[in-house]
Amino acid sequence: MNSIEVEINNEGKLRVSQTETDKARCGIALESIDHKGQVYRRDLIDEGDFVMLMNFYRYIKDYDLKDDFINRDGLNDRTEFEKSNGIIM
């Protein structure tokens, strides 16, 4: 199993991986790990939802849109950008 671990606050980690079992369930595992190395939360994210989240992230960053979670200092107002470009969300 390949995984990606990212250090997060309070010496914790976030691990993204996909086991054969996860794959059979069409999901990607997201594990939250505390400072002691113990998994305290495990979520299974649908593969399609995971891709959609990554595409949404790229969309916000590519067009430098203001977003409270992804790009707080974005230069473009998302509503105005989408309206002026005929994008319906």
N, C-alpha and C positions, 0 to 999 in steps of 0.2 A: 504494500500500500504506500503510495506517495502522499505526502501531506505538506502543507504550508503552515508554519507557526509564526505568529506575529506577536511581539511583546506588546502588552497593553498596560493600562494603569495598575497601580498597586502590585507590581511585579507579577502580574498574571499573564496569561497567553490566550490567544485565540487560534484554534487549529481548524483548518479546512482540509477535508480529505474525502475520499470515496472508496469504500471497501467494495468487494464483490456483492455483499449483501445490500449495501446502499445502492449500488448500481442496479441490482435486480428490482429494487423498489423505486427506481428512477429518481434517486435523491443524492444529495451531497451533504455530508455531515459537517456540522459546525459545532465545535466543542469549546466551552469556556473552561479554562483551567486556572485554579487559584495559585497563590504564591508557594504552596506546598506541593504543587504538581498534581493535585486532585481535580478530576473533572467534576464540576458542580452543575453543569448544564449541557445538554446535548440536544441539538435540533437537527432535523432532517429537512433540508430545503429542496423542493422540487427542482430538477435540472433546468426546466424552462424558466422558473421564477429566478433562479440564480443568474441565468444568462440575461434575463430582462433587467435585473438589478444592475448588472455590469454595464449593459447598454444604456440604462438611465444615467448612471454615473458618467459615462463617456459623453452623453448628450449634454449634461449640465456643464461639464468641463470644456468640451469642444466649443460651445457657444458662450462661455463665461457667464452663465446665468446665475442670478442670485438664488440661493437655496439655503434654508436654515440648517440643513444637515450636511450638505456636501460642499457648498461654496458660498459661505456667508458674505464674502467680500466680492462676489461676482459683480461685473460691471453692467450687465443687462438684466432688466426686469423680465422675468420669464413670461408673464401674461402678455406684456407688450410685444416681446420678441415673437411669440407664437401667433399673436393676432396679425402682426405686420408681415409674417411669412406664411399666412394661411394654414397654420398648423392647428389641428383640432386634437386636444388631449382629453 
